[in-house]
Amino acid sequence: MPRVEQHIHQALLGTAYTPLAVHVGDDVPNAVGSKRSTKITFPMLIDYDNAVVDAYNRIGEQLTLFPLAYLIDKKGIVRHIYKETEPELTALRADIDALLAEE
């Protein structure tokens, strides 16, 4: 997440792109510690009851253990799933730019 913070989030401030980190589980101190240690400034949701992952039918979960990253369009549709700890930045940025260019 630190590379996403530095190379994607900061570069796209002021656009319609909004990254959200989602911590699954009820270990709030661990989530807060993770956010601090990675120095991300974008919001982190605490999904203590799995409502967020359930809302997206746990798409991609069968592919890998967490972390997963989803790129969700403005209609709430999952358009891309990234199963790497940190998505490849050039591809991620191209995917984001393509979504931002859509009407």
N, C-alpha and C positions, 0 to 999 in steps of 0.2 A: 503493500500500500504506500510506502514512502515515495516510490518512484511515480506512482499515479498522482500523488499529492503534488510532487515537484514539477513533473513534466506535462500533466494533463489538467489537473484541477486548477492550478495557478494560471496556466495559459488560457483557460476558458472561463475565468471569472467574468461575470457580466453577460454571459450567454445563457441560453435556455438549458444548458447541461448542468446537472446537479448530481454529483456522486453521493452515495450514501453507503456507509459501512453498516452491516447488519451482524450483530453478535447473537448467535443462537444459543440459548440457555439462560439460566437465571443467575449465573455467576457475575454479578455486576462489578465487583472489584476487579476481576480478571479483565472484563471488557474495558473498564476505565484505564487499567494499567496498559492494556494493548494500545489503546488510543494515544496515551501519553508517550509510550516507548516508540511508537511509529511516527509520532509528531504530525499526525494528520489533523487538518483543520476542518474538514468537512464533517457533517453530522454522522453520528453513529446511533443506530436504533438498537434497542435491546429487545430481541424477540424471545422473551422468556417462556412463552407458551407455544412457540412454533407457528404462530398465526401468519407471519410474513412468508416463511418458506411454504407453508400449506397453501397460502393464497396463490402461489405460483406452482402448485402441484409438485413441489420439490423437484422441479425440472433440473436435470443434470446431476442430481445427487447420486444416482447410480453410477455415474462416470468416475467419481473420485470422492474422497473425503473432503471436507471443507479445508481450505477456502475455495469458494466458487465466486465467480463474478458474472453478473448478468448485465447486459445492456438492454434497457427497457425503453421503448419509445413513448411518446407523449400520450398514446392511447392505453398505455399499460401493458403492451404486448412485448414479451421477451423476444428480442431480435438476434441476440448473440449470447453464447455461453462461453466463458473462459474458465478453464479448469486449472490453470497455472496459479501458483502463489501470487505472481505478479504478471498480468497479461503483457504480451509483447507490445511495447508502446507504440510503435509505428502502425501496427495493425489496429490497435485499439483506437488511436487517434483518427485513422481513416474511417473506421466504423462510426465513430461519434460524429465526425464531420459530415458523413453521408446522411445520418439521421437529422442533424441540424439543418441540412440543406432541403430536407423534405418540407412540403407545405403543411 
